[in-house]
Amino acid sequence: MASAEFKVFNNKISKKFIKKAEKFRNRFLRMYKTELEGNFVLSSRFNTYIGPYLGVRNIVNSPEGEEIDANKGIVVGTIRMGFGHYRMSMALASAAHALGYTPYWLDLLSFEGTAAARIIRDLDWLYSMASRVSQQFTLFNKLFWEKATSEMARKLSYYVRDLKLTELFATICQSLPKHIPFVSSHPWAAQAALHSDIKNVITMIPDNWPMAFHLAEGSVHTVQTPSAYLGYRTLRNMGMKEDDILNPIPDEQIWYTGHYVDHEIVKNIEKDCEKRLHRVRRGSAKRILLTMGGAAAELQKYEKISQFLYPLAKEKKIILYINMGDHSKRWTELKKVFDKNGMEYELHSNWEKTCEFARMSHKKDLFGVHVFLHDQVFPAVYTTNLLMRSVDILVTKPSELSFYPVPKLFIQRVGRHEAWGAIRGAEIGDSTLETKSLPHVFQTLKLMINENDLIPFYCDNIVKNKKSGIYDGAYNVVKLAMERKKALEETTATVKP
């Protein structure tokens, strides 16, 4: 029976919304009731794709893997819904590995056949489909998707709905050590951990647009920007009415950390920016990377941008990289455009050769058009991380990549919640404003390719930002998790049996 006194950060939620949330949960419970599980036997296995770079071990449901080290380990809770949550997790894992800890990767979707995996997959399919439709039909985007991605998930009532739903995900986490640091890049993973009574949970919030969707009360929330700190601290506009004043998140439950960026990228900022400046001074071909997101909603724009850039690639004025991620069907569509227009390219689909290509890109000049396509999600995401260090311009929607230290050209967002990522990048000077129309995209590309002021301008700001600690967020999250672990152990030690 629903409680009339249910509260979120001491803000009362009406009984009506609790009943709606329970009805939502129970609908999935009926659909997947045969899939509900008992206890898991969790162990770990080395991740063969990103393990060599980030020290990652996957958490699996098997007694045959290695034991999870609760002393030196940190659980990275995530979900492959798009690529953003994975990329944030990779940044966290990279920082943890650099600081001497073992990152254990726990993706709720990887537990095949469970209620969690089936529910998440169904909901993600709907989200990805709507994202793609939003980029094809302006009216759908304007009247529905922009509002859905900024307003529907903004209210505390939406958070309560998700909180009830994630009760069905909790069994996956129940076998984890209760005091192991659990850092989540997706709120559902954090909520599942809290339902399982894990004591040290940290929720990494991705966007600059405050939404209750990203909350997990009982965890510590980390944000990447000062504006997000105030927005979440005050739970701005998360009440039922626009002008509702809510009780805030306690200050000890929210931390500003800076941008979540991989150790390998942060430590090489000065070196990589100097190489960009050197290429500008030499008049070398500009290196441009188009990277596809998890829903592949950018395809139509990338078709046009590729056709615009191809003549410049033929003239060796640019080098074009296109990371298609794991979207083989989208590559089939783009390939038709390439073949129809006689556009030559080299396809890279072997992970070892992709890694070698990325290494060689730092050592010598490369030419032509290079397309990257992998059938597994880890190389699909991490290829962009490997390539971005050696490129001069990253063309992307303003999603999680908004916060990375590389000169960026932002195309149109996919959902209004991404808008403030572009604003952040433009204000700290490492990227353009959101550039919605293709004529403006082409104008900006021409300037960045033919003129010599923009890339040095962005590189100068990136170096300054590093000195001020803006890109240290992943390190700071790891340090916070380990400080909390130490405090919990000391508290436990002082309690008499």
N, C-alpha and C positions, 0 to 999 in steps of 0.2 A: 504494500500500500504506500502511495506516495506521501512524503512528508511535507507538511505545510510550512516547515521552517528550514527548508533547503536554502543554503546560502553559498555564494561564490565571492570570496574575498569580503565577507561580511555584508554582501548585498543580497537581500532576500529575493528569491526566485519564486514566482507565484506557482501555486499548485497546478494551475492549468498547463503551464509549460513543462512541468515535471511529468505530468500525465502524457503529454504529447511525446516527450522524450522516451518514456518507457514504452509507449505504443510503437514508436519507431524501432527501438531495440527489439521488441518482441516480434515484430514482423520478420526481422532477419533471423531471430532465434527459431521461429517456425520453419523458415526456408532452409536453414542449415543445421537443424537440431541433430541430425545424424552425424554431423561432422564435429560436434563438440568433443573435446579431448580430456583425458586425465593428465597425470603428471608426465612431463617430458624428461628424457635423459639427455642433458645438454653437454656437449664437448666441443672441441674446436679443430679446425683443419686450416692449413696454410692456404691463403688465397693466391693462386698461381698467376693471376693477372696483375694485381696491384700490390701483392705481398712483397715482391722484390723492391718496390719503391717506398711503400708506406708501412711495411711490417704487419699488414693486416692478416688476421686469422678469422675465418668465418665460424660463427656459432651454428652448430648443426644438432639435429635430434638423433643422436647415435651414441652408443656406449664405446665405440671403437676409436673415436678421436682422442686428442690430448686434453687433459684436464684444464679447465679455465683457471688461470692464476689470479686469485682475488687480491694478492698483495701488489703485483706490478701491472695488473690489467685494468683496462677501462673499456666498458661496453659502449659501442657506438650504435644506438638504436635508430633505425631508419626505415623508410619504405620507398620502393621505387615507384613514385607517382610523379611523372615527369623526370627530369634529370637533376633538378635543383637540390632536392633533399639528399641525393647521392653525392653531389659535388660538395655540399656543406660537410657531409660525413667524411669525405676524403680529406678535406682541409683539417678537420679535427683529428683524424687518424694520423695524418702527416705530422702535425704538431706533437701529438702524443708520442709517436715513434721518435721524433727528434729529441724529445725531453726524456727519453729512456723508458717509456712505458709500452705495454703491448696493447694495441687496439683490437678489440674483439667485435666483429661486424655482425649485428643482429638485424636482419631484415624480416619483418613479419610476413612479407610476401613469399619468402623462400621456404616456408614451412608448408609445402604442397599438401593439398587436401584438407587443410584445417579450415575452420570457420573464418578465422582472420584472413587467410589468404584469399578465400573465395569471395568474401564480402568486399575486401579492398579491391580486388581485381575488377569486380562488377562496377563499383563506384568510380574507379579510375577510368574504366572504359567510357563511361558517360562523360567524365570531365574532359578526357582527351578528344572525344568526338565533338563536344561543344566548343572546345578551343579551336579546332580546325574549321568548324562551321563559322565561327566568329570572324575569321580572317577571309572568308569567301563571301559573306553576306553582310553588308554594312548595316542594314536595318536590324538584323538579329543581334549584331554586336552592340549597336547603340541602345536598342530598346530592352535587351535582356542581359547579354553577357557582361557588359560593363557594370551593370548594377549587381548582377549575381556574384561577381568576383570582388565586389567592394562593400556591398551593403548586407547581403544575406548572411554572410559569415561573420559579420561585425558584432552582432548582438550576443549578450551573455546567454540568451535562450538557445542560440545555436551551439554554443560551447556545451551547455547542459545536455543537449541531444547527443553530441559526440561522446561526452563523458559516459553516458548510459550505454552507447553502442560499444565502446571499448572495453566494457566489462566482459564482452565475449572474446576479447583478445588476450586476456590476462593469463590464461593457463600457460602460454608459451614462456612467459618470464618467471613463473613460479619456482623453477628449479635453480635460478641464478642465486649466487651469494647475496644476502640481503644488504651488505654494506659495500659491495663493489660499486665504484662510480658508474652511473648510467647516464650518458649524455645523448640526448635525442635530437635529431634534426627534423623530426616530424612529430607533431603533438600527439598523434594516436599511439606512437611507440612510448612516449613519456607517460601518457595516461594508463596504458597497459602495465607499465612498470609500477606505477603508483598503486593500481588495483592489486598488484602482486606483493605489496608491502615492501618494496625496495626503498631503502632509506635515503640514498644520495642520488637524486634525480635532477638533472639539469636539462632545461628545454632551450634549444637554440632557436631563436625567432628569426625567420629569414627576411621578411619584408619591412619596408619603412612605413607601410600603411597599417595602423593598428587595427587588428581584428581579433575578436574573442576566440576564433577558430584556433589560434596558435597558443592558447593558454593551457596550462596543466597545473592547477592549484595543488600545492604540496611540493612542487619542484621549485628550483631557482631558475628564473627566466633570464636569458642573456640577449641583448640587442646590439646591433652593429653601429647605430648612429645616435647622436644626442636627441634628434627629433623623435625617434622611436622610443627612446627612454621616457620622455615626458608623456607621449601618447599612451604607452602601456602603463606607466606608473599611475596615471589618472583614470585609466580605462575610458579614454576619451570617446564619446559617442557610442558606447557599447550598451547603453540603457535602451529601454523600449521607446523613449522619446529622444529627439535630437538634443534637447537641452537638459536631459537628466544629469544630475551631478551624483556620481557614484563614490562609494568608499574606495580609496586607492589600494593598489598593491603595496604591501609593506615594503619598505626600502631594502630590507635584507633578502627579499625574494625577487629582486630585479637588479641586474648589473649591466652597465655599458662596458663592452669589451673591445669594440673595434671590429673591423671587417674580418670575416672568417676566410683566411687564405692559406694555402698550402705552404709548409716550411720551405720546400724546394723553390717556390716562386718568390717568397719574401726575401730569402737570403741572397738571391741573385738579382734583385731589382736594379742596383747600380750597374752591374755588369751588363745586364740585358738592355737597359736604357742607353748605355754608352754605345753598344753595338748598333742600336737604332740610329743614334746620332751619327755614327760613323757611316752608315749606309746613306743617310741624307747628304752628308758632306761629299761622299764619293759619287753621288748621283746614281746609286744602285737601284735596281728594281725594288719597288715597295712590295712587301709581303702582306697579303690580305687573307684573313681567315673568316669564312662564313661557317657558323656552327649551328647545327639543327638542335632544337629543344626536344624534350621528351615526348611532346605531342605532335611534333613535326608540323606545327601550324604555319611555319614561315615559308613553306615550299613555294608557293606562287611568287612571293617576293624574291626568293632566291633564284628562281628561274629567270626573272627579269634582270636581276643584278648580275648574274653570271653572264648573260648575253651582253650586257653593257660592258663588262670587264674583259670579256674574252679577246677582243681585238688588241687591247693593251697587253694582254699576256702573250699574244703572238708577236707583238713588237718588243717583247722583253722589257716593258716598262713596269710590269707588275708580275708577281708570282701569286697564283690563286690556290688556296687550300679550301676544300669544302669537307667538313666533317658531317656525314649523314647519320652518325650515331649507329643505332641498330635498326634503322628504318629501311629495310630492303624494298618494301613496296613503294616508298617515296622515292628511293633511288631509281626504281624502274621508271617512274614518271619523269624524273629529271633527265634520265638517260635518253628518253625519247626526244626531249628538247635538244639535248646535245647532238644526238645522231642526226636529227632533222636539219640542224644548222651547221653540220660538219665541224663540230667543236671537238677537238682532240683532248684527251685527258689520260691520266694514269690512275688506275684504281688500286688502292691499298686495302687489302682485307685480311692480311696475315699479321697477327699481333706482334710477333717478334720483328718482322720487317718494318712495321709501323714505328716501333720503338727505335730501331736503327735509323730510320728516316729522320725521326725527331732529333736524335743525337747528331747526325750529319748536318742538319740544318743550321747548327751553331758553328760549323767549321768551314762551310763552303757555300758559294752561291748556287741556288737551284732555280730552275725555270719551268714554265708550263703551268698546267692545271692538274692538281692532285686531289683525288676524291678518296675519302676514307670511309669504309663501311665495315662494321664488325657485327657478328651475330650474337655477341654476349654484351650485357649491359655495362660491365666494368670497363672493358676497352672502349666501348661506345662513348662513355662519359670521359674517361681519363685521357683519351686522345686529344681532346681540346686542351686539357691542362698541360700536356706535353708540348703541344704545338704553340700555345700562346706565348711562351717565353721567347720564341724566335721570330714572331711576326711583328709588323709595324702597326697594323690596324686589325682589330677584332670587330667584325660586324655581327651584331646580336640584338635580340630583343632585350629590354631592360629587366631581366629576371635576376637570378642569383649571380650571374656574371657581371652585373652592375658593380659589384664590390671588388673586382679583381684589378690588380695594378698593371694594366696594359692599355694603351690608347684604344678607345672604343668608339664606334659609330653605332648609335642606338637606332634601330628601325622601330616600327610601330609595336607597341606593347600587345600582349595577349592577355587581356584582363586588366581592369582599372587598378587592381592592387599593385601592379608592377610600375605604375606611373612614378612613384616617389623614388624608386631605384634610379631612374634616369635623372631625376632632379638632384639626387645626392651626387651621382657621378659628375654631372655638369658643374655643380657648385664647388666640389673639391678639385675640379680641373683635370680629371683624368679621362674625360669622355665628352662627347657631344650631348646636346639636348636630344630628347626623343624626336626622331625625324620620321614623320608619319607618311608623307607622300613620296612616291618614287622619284619625281623630278628633284625634290630637295635632297633625297639620298644621293642621286647622281651628282648634284651640284657639290655636295660635301665631299664625295669621293674624289671628284676632280681636283678640289682644293688640296686634299690630303696627299694626292698622288703627284700633282704638278707643282705645288708650292712647297716651300721649305720652312714654313713657320709653325704649322699645327702640330706635327709630330714632336719637334723639340719642345714646344709649349707644354704638351701633355706629359712628356717624359720629365721635364723639369718639375712639374707639379707632383708626379708620382714619387720622385726622389724626396721631395720635401715632405710629402705625406708619410713616407716611410719613417723619416726622422722623427716625426711627431707621434708615431705609434699607431696610425690609423689602420694599418694592415696587420696588426698583432692580435686580432680577435681570437684566432684559433688557439694560440699559445695561452692567452688569458683564460679561456674556457677550461683548458686542461689544468692550469694552475689552480683555478677556483675549485674544480672537482677534487683535486688532490688535497687541497687545504681543508675542504669539508670532510673528506675521508679521515684525515688526521684528527680533526675535531670530534668526529663521531666515535672514533676508536678511543680517544682520551676520555670522552664522556662515559662510554661503556665500561672502561677500565675502573672508573671511580665509583660505579654503582656496585654495591655489595650484593652477592648472591643471596 
